[in-house]
Amino acid sequence: MKKDDFTEEELKALYSGFLDRNCEPAPEAVSEAYTAISKAQEDYLCALEEYQFREVFMYGYELGMKSAEGKG
């Protein structure tokens, strides 16, 4: 079977039929894994955002201190 064995319309009809099936929901383990990976990603993004804030803040603070001392 090759990619060109079906027209776009046929593939859309097959896909629609697939979506209309009464599929069983994913096992609880899948839901738990999704929740865990979502939390891990959120934790990572929050930590990265905090790190970037601290770096930029300290850079600005150091520049301000140098400028106040007349070294900037």
C-alpha positions in Angstrom: 0.0 0.0 0.0 1.3 3.4 -1.0 0.5 6.9 0.0 -1.1 7.5 -3.4 -3.5 4.6 -3.0 -6.2 6.9 -1.5 -7.5 10.2 -2.6 -7.7 13.1 -0.1 -11.5 12.7 0.1 -11.2 9.0 0.8 -8.7 9.7 3.6 -10.9 12.3 5.1 -13.9 9.9 5.0 -11.8 7.2 6.7 -10.6 9.7 9.3 -14.1 10.9 10.0 -15.3 7.3 10.5 -12.4 6.7 12.8 -13.4 9.7 14.9 -17.0 8.5 15.0 -16.1 5.1 16.5 -16.8 4.6 20.2 -13.2 4.3 21.3 -12.4 3.3 24.8 -10.8 6.1 26.9 -7.1 5.8 27.5 -6.1 4.0 30.6 -5.6 5.9 33.9 -1.9 5.5 33.6 -1.9 7.6 30.4 -3.8 10.4 32.2 -1.4 10.2 35.1 1.6 10.4 32.9 0.2 13.3 31.0 -0.5 15.2 34.3 3.1 14.4 35.5 4.7 15.6 32.3 2.5 18.7 32.2 3.5 19.6 35.7 7.2 18.9 35.0 7.1 21.2 32.0 5.3 24.0 34.0 7.9 23.6 36.8 10.7 23.8 34.2 9.3 27.0 32.6 8.7 28.6 36.0 12.3 27.9 37.1 13.7 29.2 33.8 11.6 32.3 34.0 12.8 32.9 37.6 16.5 32.3 36.6 16.2 34.8 33.7 14.6 37.4 35.9 17.4 37.1 38.5 20.1 37.3 35.8 18.6 40.4 34.2 17.8 42.0 37.6 21.4 41.5 38.8 22.8 42.8 35.5 20.7 45.9 35.8 21.6 46.3 39.4 25.3 46.1 38.8 25.1 48.6 35.9 23.1 51.0 38.2 25.7 50.7 40.9 28.6 51.3 38.5 26.8 54.3 37.1 26.1 55.7 40.6 29.7 55.3 41.4 30.6 57.2 38.3 32.3 54.2 36.6 29.6 53.6 34.0 
